[in-house]
Each structure stands twice: as structure tokens, then as C-alpha cells.
Amino acid sequence: MNAPAISATITFIPPHECILLTGATGFLGGSVAAQLIASGHGPGLLFLVRAQTPEQGLQRLRDNLRQHGVSAAQSRALSEQQIILGDFLDTAWLARETPRLMQVDRVINCAAVASFSKNPTIWPVNVEGTFAFAQVLSRSPRLKRFLHVGTAMCCGPQRESPISESWEFPEAEQQLVDYTASKAEIEQRMRQALPTLPLVVARPSIVVGHRSLGCQASGSIFWVFRMGFALESFTCGLDEQIDVIPVDYCAEALIGLTLKPALGHDLYHISAGHGSACTFAEIDEAFALANGAQPVGERYRKVEPDDLKSLASSFATRIGPANPRLVLRALRLYSGFADLNYLFDNSRLLEEGIAVPPRFTDYLDVCVKSSSGVSIATQMQADFK
Ligand SMILES: NC(=O)c1ccc[n+]([C@@H]2O[C@H](COP(=O)([O-])OP(=O)(O)OC[C@H]3O[C@@H](n4cnc5c(N)ncnc54)[C@H](OP(=O)(O)O)[C@@H]3O)[C@@H](O)[C@H]2O)c1
């Protein structure tokens, strides 16, 4: 398997600098780790991992890095000393690890419960645990940057697209799901209560697949497109644009924002923006081409969210074996975001010299190929933890 391409935007940092990465056993964090390792930063990395022992933590990390194209040799070069055992759900470990945390120069905080489900750990992890972690690091005289990964969708509904970066948020009750409410809350808390934290927030839009590995590491959100085309129906119109970026581009931008010595802002979208977003019709064509099929085109029906249930009778034949109640719930949740029809302005990111994002249709065929043999229902599970 080929290692992911090394980004031109990855800046050289002195070898004695230490970067702490959280969430490296996940989708975004795994891609960030893979790119940092490929660009020679491996020895200076620390990883916050949930595990019983450093050995188990290292194994969990290596298992994920394999999915992100990290070679066995690169993976073997990582050691148990680079693993910090810790969980944002129970932050007692913070006291034990404070001396090591004080040696860290930069943090890339990708860890979160990234789920649209009603998961009771969302608030304790994404808000309370994350805040406790950031609070300890805010006391570090050595820390140069705390790059926190937010989500562009934390802006809430009823905004005028294209959306510009803003520290204004709607009330938590107006957010579509607990997840986005929690992501808005932690940004506000860190910014207001931790003035000494060198905080930069990066908010990705919708992350789908990888330019060369497709959905190998995760089929997150790709299943929504598969479902829409299989059902030949969804709630967005064919002429509507969707702001999608690949995980390796997102990782490249996160690393660029972490390593660049000075930044013009403390808040960035990582998004396709106006220049790289694709319409649903373009995605339909690319999807059909990759499958050797005809685009859904005129057969496509835009439905109202309340009418999604009328599709349930065809779930089994069109989607394959799946729990129809779960499919319907998933379609409803994702249609809520699709209907916002948001594009996220990325001019701040481009002004920092980060590469122009690719279009989803440029690499969609890789996602299709890597999803063959994986059912839509199986792929959907990635987003319902
Ligand atoms: N994927 C997207 O489309 C997208 C879009 C916008 C923003 N984001 C943001 O990107 C970040 C990463 O998302 P992702 O898609 O990579 O999610 P993911 O694949 O679910 O990975 C989440 C990571 O967080 C870790 N984590 C979860 N609970 C934790 C806890 N209690 N303590 C410590 N670590 C914990 C997980 O560790 P375990 O392996 O131990 O569970 C995993 O490494 C999140 O902040 C998310 O809000 C994602």
C-alpha cells in the first residue's frame, strides 16, 4: 500500500519540538498522524490514547495507522513511550501526566465523540473532559499552539450561506444535534475561560473519504450518498452544492495551521468553499461513472424530510439488509444538515497558503472502489457510535 502523499504545506519544525495528538485512533486524527509520520515528525509525537496499557494503546494506534497507509516500518518506529494513556471521560490521569504535558510544544486536538446519536458521553467528553485537558495545557509556558478541531456545522441552522467564520453561536436548543451543541460550547468555554491558552480553532465541513485510500479507513458519511443514489431520492435538489473535503486534505490543513509560526486569525474553516464544492448532480454523474452505471438524473426525486418514511418499503431491495428504523433515523438526521445547503467560506485558510481543496468528484471513484464489498448498513455504523 502506498503511503499518503506528503503535503507541500507541511512546514519544517525543529526536531526537538513535541506535538501531542489526540484522537489518533480515529478518522481525522489517524490521517493527521499518518501525514506527520510521513513527513518525518514521528519521533517528536506524543499520542493520547484510550487503553489499559501503553502496549495496548500502541497496538490500537498501529491498527488505525495501517488503515491510513502507514507502512509497517514507520509504525514499528513508534514506541510505547510516545503513548499517554488518557480518557476525556475520566480526567484523573491529567494530574499524573502533567509533567509530560508541560513538555509539549503544540497540540492537535482531534479527540471527540463525533456522533449524531443521543450518546450520553457527548457532553462529558466534548465539553467537560476537553476543557479539563485544555485547562492544564493553558498553564504551560512552553505551549505554542493548541489547535482544536471543531466543526463548521456548530454555526447552527438558519444562517445565510456562504458561512463566514464567526464566534457567534445559536442557543444550544436550536442546534440540530447534541454533538454540534457540544462543539459550540467547548469553543466558547476555552476562549472565554482560558485566556492563556494559545488557542486556534479549525472547523472542518463534511469530511468524506481519502484521495488515494478512499473509504478504507472510514466510510463516514459516504454511505449517505450511496443511500441517496440507491433510493434515487433524498431531501436535497440535484442543483444544490455540498461542501465536502477528503480526510487527507483536512489533515494537511490542520497540520499547516498547527506548524505555521504565525497565523492571521484564531478561527478557520477547512472546507471546499465556493471554489471546490460540487452539486449533487455532479456527484451523481461521478458516482455513476465509477459504478459503470447511468446517473440517476431525471429519475431522482427530491423529497421532503417528512416524506422520507414513504421510501421505507424499498429499503430492503435498494439498500440491502439493514434495520429500517435505523436507516430512516439516519436519513432524517443527515437530511437535517443537507437541507441547510451550506457552503463554508475558506478564504482565510487559502490566505494562509494552504492548498486549494480538491473537489469530491476528483476522488469519488476511489471511495466507490474501496467500498465495494462493504454494505451500506455496515458503512453507516461508523457514524452511529
Ligand atoms: N468526520 C467529519 O466529517 C468531521 C467534520 C467536522 C469536524 N470533525 C471533528 O473532527 C474530530 C475528529 O472526528 P473523527 O471523524 O475523526 O471522529 P472519530 O473517527 O470518531 O474519532 C474520534 C477520536 O476521538 C477519540 N475519543 C473519543 N472519545 C474519547 C475520550 N473519551 N477520550 C479520549 N479520546 C476520545 C477516539 O478514540 P477511541 O478510538 O478510543 O474511541 C478517536 O480517536 C472531532 O472533533 C469532530 O468533531 C469531523
PDBQT file of the ligand as one rigid body, heavy atoms in Angstrom, charges set to zero:
ROOT
HETATM    1  N1  LIG A 401     -15.563  13.408  10.261  1.00  0.00    +0.000 N 
HETATM    2  C1  LIG A 401     -16.119  14.580   9.924  1.00  0.00    +0.000 C 
HETATM    3  O1  LIG A 401     -16.838  14.713   8.908  1.00  0.00    +0.000 OA
HETATM    4  C2  LIG A 401     -15.849  15.787  10.774  1.00  0.00    +0.000 A 
HETATM    5  C3  LIG A 401     -16.332  17.022  10.302  1.00  0.00    +0.000 A 
HETATM    6  C4  LIG A 401     -16.116  18.146  11.067  1.00  0.00    +0.000 A 
HETATM    7  C5  LIG A 401     -15.444  18.042  12.256  1.00  0.00    +0.000 A 
HETATM    8  N2  LIG A 401     -14.991  16.832  12.711  1.00  0.00    +0.000 N 
HETATM    9  C6  LIG A 401     -14.280  16.799  14.001  1.00  0.00    +0.000 C 
HETATM   10  O2  LIG A 401     -13.070  16.087  13.827  1.00  0.00    +0.000 OA
HETATM   11  C7  LIG A 401     -12.701  15.451  15.054  1.00  0.00    +0.000 C 
HETATM   12  C8  LIG A 401     -12.403  14.000  14.771  1.00  0.00    +0.000 C 
HETATM   13  O3  LIG A 401     -13.553  13.389  14.217  1.00  0.00    +0.000 OA
HETATM   14  P1  LIG A 401     -13.461  11.948  13.538  1.00  0.00    +0.000 P 
HETATM   15  O4  LIG A 401     -14.420  11.951  12.415  1.00  0.00    +0.000 OA
HETATM   16  O5  LIG A 401     -12.044  11.608  13.315  1.00  0.00    +0.000 OA
HETATM   17  O6  LIG A 401     -14.060  11.041  14.704  1.00  0.00    +0.000 OA
HETATM   18  P2  LIG A 401     -13.727   9.533  15.071  1.00  0.00    +0.000 P 
HETATM   19  O7  LIG A 401     -13.259   8.772  13.897  1.00  0.00    +0.000 OA
HETATM   20  O8  LIG A 401     -14.911   9.022  15.811  1.00  0.00    +0.000 OA
HETATM   21  O9  LIG A 401     -12.501   9.644  16.088  1.00  0.00    +0.000 OA
HETATM   22  C9  LIG A 401     -12.682  10.175  17.363  1.00  0.00    +0.000 C 
HETATM   23  C10 LIG A 401     -11.393  10.059  18.132  1.00  0.00    +0.000 C 
HETATM   24  O10 LIG A 401     -11.620  10.639  19.423  1.00  0.00    +0.000 OA
HETATM   25  C11 LIG A 401     -11.245   9.693  20.413  1.00  0.00    +0.000 C 
HETATM   26  N3  LIG A 401     -12.078   9.788  21.591  1.00  0.00    +0.000 N 
HETATM   27  C12 LIG A 401     -13.416   9.576  21.673  1.00  0.00    +0.000 A 
HETATM   28  N4  LIG A 401     -13.809   9.653  22.945  1.00  0.00    +0.000 NA
HETATM   29  C13 LIG A 401     -12.702   9.922  23.681  1.00  0.00    +0.000 A 
HETATM   30  C14 LIG A 401     -12.468  10.095  25.063  1.00  0.00    +0.000 A 
HETATM   31  N5  LIG A 401     -13.437   9.945  25.963  1.00  0.00    +0.000 N 
HETATM   32  N6  LIG A 401     -11.211  10.355  25.480  1.00  0.00    +0.000 NA
HETATM   33  C15 LIG A 401     -10.194  10.444  24.593  1.00  0.00    +0.000 A 
HETATM   34  N7  LIG A 401     -10.351  10.257  23.270  1.00  0.00    +0.000 NA
HETATM   35  C16 LIG A 401     -11.601  10.004  22.829  1.00  0.00    +0.000 A 
HETATM   36  C17 LIG A 401     -11.459   8.343  19.760  1.00  0.00    +0.000 C 
HETATM   37  O11 LIG A 401     -10.734   7.374  20.486  1.00  0.00    +0.000 OA
HETATM   38  P3  LIG A 401     -11.203   5.827  20.567  1.00  0.00    +0.000 P 
HETATM   39  O12 LIG A 401     -10.619   5.181  19.353  1.00  0.00    +0.000 OA
HETATM   40  O13 LIG A 401     -10.619   5.357  21.830  1.00  0.00    +0.000 OA
HETATM   41  O14 LIG A 401     -12.703   5.816  20.557  1.00  0.00    +0.000 OA
HETATM   42  C18 LIG A 401     -10.935   8.618  18.361  1.00  0.00    +0.000 C 
HETATM   43  O15 LIG A 401      -9.545   8.547  18.342  1.00  0.00    +0.000 OA
HETATM   44  C19 LIG A 401     -13.867  15.675  16.017  1.00  0.00    +0.000 C 
HETATM   45  O16 LIG A 401     -13.556  16.732  16.859  1.00  0.00    +0.000 OA
HETATM   46  C20 LIG A 401     -15.014  16.060  15.106  1.00  0.00    +0.000 C 
HETATM   47  O17 LIG A 401     -15.895  16.915  15.775  1.00  0.00    +0.000 OA
HETATM   48  C21 LIG A 401     -15.185  15.706  11.986  1.00  0.00    +0.000 A 
ENDROOT
TORSDOF 0
